[in-house]
Structure formats: structure tokens, C-alpha cells
């Protein structure tokens, strides 16, 4: 640790954070721009009875799906599982509890959790199965659903740039969910593409201030698992998680 700067932590230190029964928020969507290295650590830790809060369940064999297939996940809060037939089957068999939330409501519930709010008011889901068992309120003659805020034990997200203090900057679609999910947990762990020195990130570029960040992980190299799998399918080859084709 002595040679490392700021909030950067080792793989072993991050793995030691994970405990059975945790609620874990995960950034990324459909296997794109996921915190792959952090998810590998979570899988390696072997912890079980997890609740995963993520936009989707990814595709079989990758990222969150590996945790599901390993039996590490008991419950998911998500917007859909349509890309993952394994998760769908486990739900129907009663092996995986799924709470489905409209995507906008999902993200706003995360944002509320990060802001210390109790929940949000929304019209989305009124008159549908989404409202079942939920409180409704009337404000100025308009009816709203009360959606509870989501606060996690640990958040696993990814950013384009970070400095030693843990100030985070993003690029492109990485700004969609990662900055919000990074704020809604007791321990926020961020995988960093580019580790910058102090003052290299302009204040107006910072999307998540350092007060939210607890740990940073700088990977030496990361294979793009989604692209690797597609290439393997095209070439009729086997694909391994280290990024190789055989």
C-alpha cells in the first residue's frame, strides 16, 4: 500500500470487502462498459445470498450472469432480464427472486438513495402490476406512486478518469448510470480506465466528487469480453474470460 497513492486499492483489499448477504449496485448495461475486473473479484470472493441492483442481468456466461449461474445471487432489483434465459428460468423455478422496476424509476431510486432521500414520486406504473403493494399519494389532485429509495452496501462502477482523491470523470455512454450508482452505497468501489494526477481533471468535468468514492482499482489490462465473445462466435472458436480465442 505504501507505494500506492490516494484511494487506489489492491485486488486482495477489494475482495476482503465482500460479505455474504450484501446488497450490491452494479453499473453498466447489456454487457457494455461493465466494471469487469470488480465483478471478477466479486465472483472470486465466493460470497453468497447477494442482492444485485443492476439495469439488467447481462447475457449468459458474462458479468452478473456468472454470479447468478454460480448461485451467489438470491435476489435482483432490475429493469429486465430478457437477455438472460438462465435468469428467466431460475426466476420461474423459484431459485431467483426478481423485482422489476421501470428503468427511469430504477435510476431515480438509486439517485434518491445517494442523496439520502426516502424515495421518489412517479406516475410511471400507475394502473399496472408495478403499483401492486405500493403506497399512492395525491398531490394537487394528481396521483403518484411512492417508490422507495435504493441504498446499497457496496457499489461497483467504472469511470473513464479518476484522481488520487477519488474525483470521477466519465465519457460517452459511461455517464448514463455509473455516476448515479457510484453514489448510492456505503462503500463505493470504482474501476478506473485512466488514473490521473491531481488537477488533471478540471472541476467542471467531475461528475462524482471524491466524498462519494471509497476505493479505486486500476487494472493492468482488461479484455473486452463482449467483443471477444462476438469474434469467437463468428470464427467458431472457444472464448475464455482472459480475452483469448482458442
N, C-alpha and C positions, 0 to 999 in steps of 0.2 A: 504493500500500500504506500510506502514512503515515497516511491518514485512516481506515483500517480498524482494527478492534480485534481483539485476540486471534488466533484461528486462521482467521478469515474470509479466503478467497482469491478471486481473480477467476476468471472463466471461462478466460482465457488461461493462467493459472498452473496450473489443474487440467488442462487439455488437455495441457500440457507434461509431465505425469507419465506419460502412457500411452506404452508402448513395445510393439513387436512381440513376440509370444511370451509375453505376460504371462498369468498365471492371475488371474482377476478374480471375486470373490464379489459377488453382487448380491442385495439384499434385496427383499422384496415377493413377491406370488404372484398368478397369473392376471390380471395387468394391474391389480391393485388396490394402491394406496399404493406405487407404484414410485418410485424416485429418477429421475423422468423427465428432469429437466434434466441430471443427471450422465450418463445414458445417451445423451442427445443429444450431449453433449460427447465421449463415447467414440466415437460414430459419426462425428462431425465430424473427430476426430483422424485417421481413416483407418488406424489401426494394424490389423495382421492377425495370423493364426496364434494367435488367442486361445484360451484355455481358460476357459469360463464355468461358474461354480458357482452354480446357482440352482435353486429349487424346481421351476420349470417353464420352458418355452420361450415362454411367453405366446402370444398369438394372432397370426396373420399380419398384418404391417404395423405392429406396435407393439413398442416396447421392445426386449427381447432378440431378438425375431424379426427386427427390422430389421438387426441385426448379422449374424444368420445369413444372411438373404437377400442381404446385401451381400458375402458371402464373407469376412467378418472373423473368423469363428469356425471353428476346426478341430475343437474337442472340447468336449463338455459333460459335467459331472457334475450329474445332476439326478434328480428323483424320478419324473417322467413327461414325455412330450412329446405326450400325447393331444389337447391343444387346438390343436396346430400341425401341420397336414398337410404344410406345406413342410418342416419339420424332419424329419418322419417319412420323407418321400420322399428327402431328402438323405441320411438315415441308410441307407436301403435301397440308394441309389446309390453308397454308399461315400464320399460327399463330406463327411460329418459323423460324427465318432466320438462315440458316446453311451455313458456309463457310468450305468446306472440303479441307484439306491440307495433302499431303503425310507425313507420320509420321516423317521421317528424316528431312524434310523441316520444319515441325511444331516445333520440338525441336530446330533446329538451328536458327529459327526465334526468339524463346524465348531466346536462348543464346545471340544472337545479341542484343536483347533488353536490356539484363542485362549488356552487355559490352558497351552500348552507341553507337552501330553501326546503320547505317541506314537500313541495310538489308544484304542479302546473295545472292550469285550467285550459281545457281544449274542447272544441266541438267535434273533433275527429273521433269517430267511433260511436257517436250517439245513434241509437236505433239499430245497432248491430250487436253481434256477440261480444264485441270489445267492452261494452258497458256493463256486462254481467258482473254483479258483485261489487261494483264501484259506486262511490258517492257521487251524487249530482247536486249542483247548486244553481241557483238562479240569480243573476246579476243584471240589474236594469232590464228585467223582462226576458233576458236571454239565458238559455240553459247550457250548462257546461259540465263536462266530466272532470272529476278530480283524479289526476294521475300522480301517484306518489313519486317523489324524487328517488333516484338510484345513487347509492353511495357504496363503493366497493372497498374491500380490504386492500387490494392491490390493483394497479392499472399497468398494463403492458402496452406501450405505444412506441411509435417511431417518429423521428423528425429528420429533417434534412441537415440542420446545423444546430450545434449547441456550444455554449462556452463553459468554462470550469464552474461557474456559479449555478449552471442549470437553466439559463435562459434559452428558450427554444424558438427556432425559426423553421418555417415549412415552405414547401414548393409544390405548385400544381395541385393535383387531387389529394395530396397529403394533408392539405388544410381542411378536408371535409369532416373528418371525425376525430382524428388523433388529438388536436388541441383541446377538444372538449373532454374526451375520455381521460386525458392526462391529468385533469384537474379534480376528478371525482372519486379519489381513493385516499386511504390513509397513507399508503406507500405508492408513489408514482415512479415507475422504472421505465426509462426511455432508451431505446436503441437509436444510436446516432450514426448518420451517414458521414458527416464531416465535423470533426471536433476542432473548434476554433479557439483562438486566444481571446482574452478579454478585449473588449472594444472592437472586435472584428465584426460583430453583429450590431447593426445600427438599432437604436431603441425603437424606431418606428417599424422595424422588421420583426420584432419579438412578438410572438402570438401567445406564448405561455411564459409568464415571468418565473424566475427561479424559485420563488416561495413555494410553488406547487411541486417542484422536482426534488426527488429524494436520491435517485441513483441514475447514473448514465452507464451505458455499455457501448464500448467501441469494438466492433467486430473486425477481425483481420480481413476476412473475405466472406462474402455471402453469395451463394448461388441463387439465381432467380428460379425458384422451384417451379413456378407456373410455366415459364418459358421452356425450362428443361423438360418438363413432362410433355408439353406440346411437341417439342422436337422428337422426343422418344416415340410418341405415338405416330408421327409422320414417318419416321425411319424404321418403325417396327422393332425398336430396341428397348432394353430394360433401362429404367432410370432410377438412380439411387439418390438418397437425400443429401449426399455430399456434392451433388451437382454433376455427377458423371454419367456418361452413356456407356452401356456395355452390350 
